[in-house]
Every structure is written in structure tokens, then in C-alpha cells.
């Protein structure tokens, strides 16, 4: 009797854990439905171009405005006030280094 009760408890616990993992995966859109938004363009210039092991690049430059090629421009608060950073991911290089 004790072993069958223990078995039922273990099975119910496993079902509960699998349900939690399924809910988290659905909420985070893990799997085929989640796609990386890649900008096929090239920035006019980028001094701080960062490569990731996925083969994608991002530009960490912060300036007075974003390049017109940029699809997602984020506001960055700095000591000198608001500036802007392109948060796009590029397949290939970001662009040539900027001239100061």
C-alpha cells in the first residue's frame, strides 16, 4: 500500500513539473515560433561593433541620433542627457568605424 501511494505521488509531482515547464516555454515563446529580428542593412558607421557566437553583430555606439538603417532605436540616458543606440542585430558587419 505504501509503495503504490508513493508511486502515485511521484507521478503527480512529475506531471506538475512538466506542466510548469510547458507554461514557461509557452510564455517565453521558446522553440520554432520565436524568431530573431535581423536587420539586413548596414549602418553608415559603427565604432563598437560586437560579434556574438551566433554569427550576429550588434553596434554599441551611442550618439545624438540613430542611423536611418536602424529599425529599433533605444533612448539611453547618459550624464550629458538623452542619447540614442541602435539595438538591431545584423547578419554581417555593422559598418565601417566612425570618424570622430
N, C-alpha and C positions, 0 to 999 in steps of 0.2 A: 504494500500500500504506500509506504513512504517513497519508494523509488518511482512509482508512477506519478505521484504528486510532484516530486522534484522534476521529473521529465516534463510535465505539463507547464510548470513554472518556467523552466528553461526555454521551452518552445515559445511561450508567450513573451518572454523577455527578448528573444531573438526577433520576433515579429515586430515588437515595439521599436527596437533599434533600427531595423530595416525601414520602418515607416518614417522614422526621424530622418534618416539619410536620404530617403526619396523626397521628403518635403524640402530639405535644404538644397538638394540638387535642382529641384524644380524652381525654387526661389532664386537661385543664383544662375539659372539657365545654363547649367553645365551640360556639355555634350554638343551634338550637332547643331542645335538651334542658336548657339552663341557664336557670333562671327566677330572677327577683329576688323574694325573700320580702318582701311588702309587708304591713304591719300596717294594717288598715283603721280601727282605733280612733283615739282622740285622747287624748294624755296629759293628765292633770289640769292640769299646767302645765309650761312649758319656757322658760327664760330665754335659752339659747343654741341657738336653732333655726336650722339651716343648710340652705340651699336648694342643690340641685345642678342643673346644666343639664338633667338627665334629667327634671326635674319632681318629684323626690322630696325629702323632707326627712328630716333626722336631728337628734336632740337631743343636744347635747354636755354637758348638765348632769351633774354628778357629785354624788351625795348618799349619805345613810345607807341608803337602800333604793331599789328601782326602783318605778315606778308599777305598779299591778296590771294595767294595759292592756298593759304591756311583755311581749313574748314571749321576747326574748333579753336577759337581764340579765348584764352582764360585771362582774367584780371589777376594780377599779382601785386600784393601790397608790399612796397619797399619803403625804406627810410625817406626816400625822396618823393614818395607819393605813389599813385597807381601807375603800374606799367602792365605790359601785356606779354603773354607767352603762347606760342602755338603748341597745342597739345596733340597734334596729329601724329600718327605713326606712318612712316614712309618705308616702302619697299625699295631699297636702293639708298643712295646717299641723300642727305638732307639738302645739300647745296654747297657751293664753294665758301671758304671762310669770308666773313665780313671784313671790310676795310674800315678802320676807325677814323 
